[in-house]
Structures are given as structure tokens and as C-alpha cells.
């Protein structure tokens, strides 16, 4: 390390094995809900009246509650050949072929390929960890 380099170490602010928050959660959202609940109908009426009067923030709140943004949902799919595919690359080929044959949408294919890539990365990390452990064990003997 050079003389002009500065290293910063974050001090450990907790004791190992001891909770950083021994008193538990502070009352937050649930407490606010409890306070607002008796006034629920009045607050809703006020938000609606403000929205109808042109208040854009109140309008956004009302719209978000009436019609929240849709969640992405995919229907289950059956991909020809994927059950017989032995390797990750064979499974990826089956997905790409299914997308090319319009069995899968491009978005669904991308999500599935991403899942395969993540699984491959996990397998790779596990394999490397096992190899390192074997090398270290061999070195110790």
C-alpha cells in the first residue's frame, strides 16, 4: 500500500451474536394505520373531493388505489424438449427454439434464460468452492 492511500474501516457497531435492535421494531406504519382508521371514510372522501377539484397529488393517490399498475404475470408454459435437455446449454437452446417457434414470448424467454444463467452461476460458484476446499485440504496434508 502506498503512503498516500487512505483506508477506511467501518467500526463494528454491534457485538457479534447480539441483536442490533434489542427492543424490537419501533411502532411505525401499523401505528399510523391505527391512528387513521377511525377517520378512514372522511379521509377517503376528502381525497376524492380534492382530486375532483383538480389536486393532482390527490388524483394520483385515488388513481393508484382504484387502478394500481398491473403486475407481470406469466401463464404456465410447456417447452418442448426441455425435460429431456441434459445440460444448461441444451435447456437454453430449447427455450430459444420455443421463442423462435412462437411458443414463448420473447419476454418470457428472456426471463427463463435469465433464470438459467443465475442457476449456472450458482452451480459455478459451488463448484469453485468445492475445488478450493479440495486444494486447501490437499495442501494441509
C-alpha positions in Angstrom: 0.0 0.0 0.0 1.3 3.4 -0.9 1.8 6.2 1.7 -0.8 8.4 0.2 -3.5 5.8 0.2 -6.1 6.1 2.9 -8.0 3.0 4.0 -11.3 3.5 5.8 -12.6 0.8 8.1 -16.1 1.0 9.3 -16.2 0.4 13.0 -18.3 -2.6 14.1 -21.2 -1.0 15.9 -22.6 -4.3 17.3 -21.4 -7.2 19.3 -21.3 -10.5 17.5 -24.3 -12.7 18.4 -26.3 -9.8 20.0 -29.2 -8.1 18.2 -28.5 -4.6 17.0 -32.1 -3.7 17.9 -32.8 -5.5 21.2 -36.1 -3.5 21.9 -37.5 -4.7 18.5 -39.2 -2.6 15.9 -40.4 0.9 16.8 -44.1 1.4 16.1 -44.3 2.8 12.6 -46.7 2.1 9.8 -49.0 0.0 11.9 -49.3 2.8 14.5 -50.1 5.3 11.7 -52.8 2.9 10.4 -54.3 2.6 13.8 -54.5 6.4 14.2 -56.0 6.9 10.7 -58.5 4.0 10.9 -61.3 5.9 12.8 -61.2 8.7 10.1 -60.9 6.4 7.1 -64.2 7.3 5.4 -63.6 11.1 5.9 -60.1 10.9 4.6 -61.2 9.0 1.5 -64.0 11.5 0.9 -61.5 14.4 1.3 -59.0 12.8 -1.1 -61.8 12.2 -3.7 -63.1 15.8 -3.4 -59.5 17.2 -3.7 -58.9 15.0 -6.8 -62.2 16.2 -8.3 -61.2 19.8 -7.6 -58.0 19.3 -9.6 -55.4 18.5 -7.0 -53.0 16.3 -9.0 -51.4 14.6 -5.9 -54.8 13.6 -4.6 -55.8 12.5 -8.1 -52.7 10.3 -8.3 -53.5 8.7 -4.9 -57.0 8.0 -6.0 -56.0 6.5 -9.4 -53.3 4.4 -7.8 -55.8 2.9 -5.4 -58.5 2.4 -8.0 -56.3 1.0 -10.8 -52.9 0.0 -9.5 -50.2 -0.8 -12.1 -50.7 -4.3 -13.3 -48.2 -6.9 -12.1 -46.4 -9.0 -14.6 -47.9 -12.5 -14.6 -47.0 -15.3 -16.9 -49.1 -18.3 -17.6 -47.5 -21.7 -17.2 -45.9 -22.9 -20.4 -44.8 -26.2 -21.7 -41.5 -26.1 -23.6 -40.9 -29.0 -26.0 -37.7 -30.8 -25.2 -36.7 -29.1 -22.0 -37.4 -32.1 -19.8 -35.0 -34.2 -21.9 -32.3 -31.5 -22.1 -29.4 -32.7 -20.0 -27.2 -29.6 -19.8 -27.9 -25.9 -19.1 -27.0 -25.0 -22.7 -29.4 -27.7 -24.0 -32.2 -26.1 -21.8 -31.3 -22.7 -23.1 -31.4 -23.9 -26.7 -34.9 -25.4 -26.1 -36.1 -22.0 -24.7 -34.7 -20.1 -27.7 -36.2 -22.7 -30.1 -39.6 -22.3 -28.3 -39.3 -18.5 -28.6 -38.4 -18.8 -32.3 -41.5 -21.1 -32.8 -43.7 -18.5 -31.1 -44.4 -21.0 -28.2 -42.9 -18.5 -25.8 -43.0 -14.7 -26.0 -39.6 -13.0 -26.2 -40.1 -11.6 -22.7 -40.9 -15.0 -21.2 -37.9 -16.5 -22.9 -35.6 -13.7 -21.6 -36.9 -14.3 -18.0 -36.3 -18.1 -18.3 -32.9 -17.6 -19.9 -32.0 -15.3 -17.0 -33.1 -17.9 -14.5 -30.9 -20.5 -16.2 -28.0 -18.1 -16.2 -28.5 -17.4 -12.5 -28.6 -21.2 -11.8 -25.5 -21.8 -13.8 -23.7 -19.0 -11.8 -24.7 -20.7 -8.6 -23.5 -24.1 -9.8 -20.2 -22.5 -10.9 -19.7 -20.8 -7.5 -20.4 -24.1 -5.7 -18.0 -26.0 -8.0 -15.3 -23.4 -7.4 -15.8 -23.5 -3.6 -15.5 -27.3 -3.7 -12.3 -27.1 -5.8 -10.8 -24.6 -3.5 -11.7 -26.7 -0.4 -10.1 -29.8 -2.0 -6.9 -27.8 -2.9 -6.7 -26.4 0.6 -7.2 -29.9 2.1 -4.5 -31.4 -0.2 -2.2 -28.5 0.8 -2.6 -29.2 4.5 -1.7 -32.9 4.1 
